[in-house]
Amino acid sequence: MLGVSRTRAYQITNSKSFPDPVAVLSVGRIWRADDVERWIKAHRRDLQDTEE
């Protein structure tokens, strides 16, 4: 969804502005798609879906 490297995704998801995960599992953290999409609209306009 973010269109970035794994390292950059780690940096983004650890920033204060990124939504908190809804669960932390042994395989990683889980976020609601709606929360991530809302964050993208607010912080990464270049990644917004243009078909809306």
C-alpha positions as CSV (number, residue, x, y, z in Angstrom):
1,M,0.0,0.0,0.0
2,L,2.8,2.4,0.8
3,G,4.9,1.6,-2.3
4,V,8.2,1.8,-0.4
5,S,11.1,-0.5,0.6
6,R,10.8,-2.7,3.7
7,T,13.2,-0.4,5.5
8,R,11.3,2.7,4.7
9,A,8.0,1.0,5.6
10,Y,9.5,0.2,9.0
11,Q,10.5,3.9,9.5
12,I,7.0,5.1,8.5
13,T,5.1,2.6,10.6
14,N,7.2,3.6,13.6
15,S,6.6,7.3,13.2
16,K,4.3,9.1,15.7
17,S,1.9,10.1,12.9
18,F,1.2,6.5,11.7
19,P,-1.8,4.8,13.2
20,D,-1.3,2.3,16.0
21,P,-1.6,-1.4,15.0
22,V,-4.8,-3.1,16.1
23,A,-2.8,-6.3,16.9
24,V,0.7,-7.4,17.4
25,L,1.2,-11.0,16.4
26,S,4.4,-13.2,16.3
27,V,4.5,-12.6,12.5
28,G,4.2,-8.8,12.8
29,R,1.9,-5.9,13.4
30,I,-1.6,-5.6,11.9
31,W,-3.3,-2.4,10.9
32,R,-6.9,-1.7,9.7
33,A,-6.8,-0.9,6.0
34,D,-9.1,2.1,6.6
35,D,-6.6,3.5,9.1
36,V,-3.7,3.1,6.6
37,E,-5.7,4.6,3.8
38,R,-6.7,7.6,5.9
39,W,-3.0,8.1,6.8
40,I,-2.0,7.9,3.1
41,K,-4.6,10.6,2.2
42,A,-3.2,12.9,4.9
43,H,0.5,12.2,4.5
44,R,1.2,10.7,1.1
45,R,-1.0,12.4,-1.5
46,D,1.2,10.8,-4.3
47,L,-0.1,7.4,-3.3
48,Q,-3.8,8.2,-3.4
49,D,-6.0,6.2,-5.7
50,T,-7.0,8.5,-8.6
51,E,-10.2,6.5,-9.4
52,E,-12.2,7.9,-6.5
